[in-house]
Amino acid sequence: MNKAVPQDSSAVKRPCVERKPGRGGEETGRNCPVSMELKGTLSLPTRFKVMQSSETRISGVETFGGNRAGIGRHGFLIAATLLALTVAGCQSSTTTALSTVDRAQGSSENISSLTSVIQSNPRDPEGYNVRGSAYGKAGRYKEAIRDFDQAIALNPNFYQAYSNRALVYRYMGDTNKAAQDYSKAIQLNGQYDAAYIGRGNVYRQAGRLDQALNDFNQAIALQTTDGRAYHNRGLIYQAKGQHKQAIEDFSKAISLNSTAPEPYNGRGLSYVALNDYDNAFDDFNTAITLDQGVAESWANQALVYEHRGEKAKAASSYSKAVQLDPRYQPAKDGLSRTRG
């Protein structure tokens, strides 16, 4: 029996949750918060979290459950929509401003306090790393880069600062520098799983799936407790049409952090590719329950409604997705197909 279907409710307060389990590091799925790793201890907050832009899906789903023959016009539209959903994530921007889980950590007041700490001990690289993370959290990327530069100048072996700087470079759209910094962090500490995950994401978005897979495998071999490694590896399996393996990885990511909607959306799309619409529907509904502000979750739910022939419900969910993200093409296309 399917779970209760969540309804659109703007009055429902979305939970503010940290979707990255385990140790600090880099980014994963769409709107998924990530942490900048901080070394050492300060009297002020020493962990700053940022949110990442669209990455829930990647392009290249090659199969649709092996049922292409005789699927008919409606089935073809569903298959085409699934492909569009998987492609959309790959085409999305990676330069969206970093948002905060706790906005106070990136506030001017907190940055001023961190500046006072630095002024009292200007030779301490930890202070620059912490303030750089706060700047990144506030979307002040150039200032963040300057602080990470200074932290590295004071401590050339500061691998967390390299990884943090890589994250900011990525949001500035400089993926080459991001990959270089992740690689430097790995060179300095080959056991640092967060850098493998971060570099793997850079490779994945560049379409270098084999290299990305190697990095995620390495993070997992290091016994990471960070569910993003499994989530991102699942995205690669999904891109290769290996949906059973993708489902296993998404399920592992969920077991490590059940409050993140991204793995539910990912697993649901692989269920759709295997024609398991009931389990897909449950996953998409769970994703919506966890965060009603994710356009993809509503578009995914609409896809199942459309498959069932419930055009009015599909149109309603597609409409909600378009309301949340007017540029999200799969939702726009779905709405044009289903509205009366």
PERA-V969854 format. One record per helix or strand of 2 or more residues. SS is the DSSP state (helix for helix, strand for strand). FROM is the first residue (numbers start at 1). LEN is the number of residues. If there is no record, write none. Layout:
SS;FROM;LEN
SS;FROM;LEN
This chain:
strand;33;4
strand;48;4
helix;72;20
helix;103;4
helix;108;13
helix;125;13
helix;141;14
helix;159;13
helix;175;14
helix;193;13
helix;209;13
helix;227;13
helix;243;14
helix;261;13
helix;277;14
helix;295;13
helix;311;14
helix;329;10
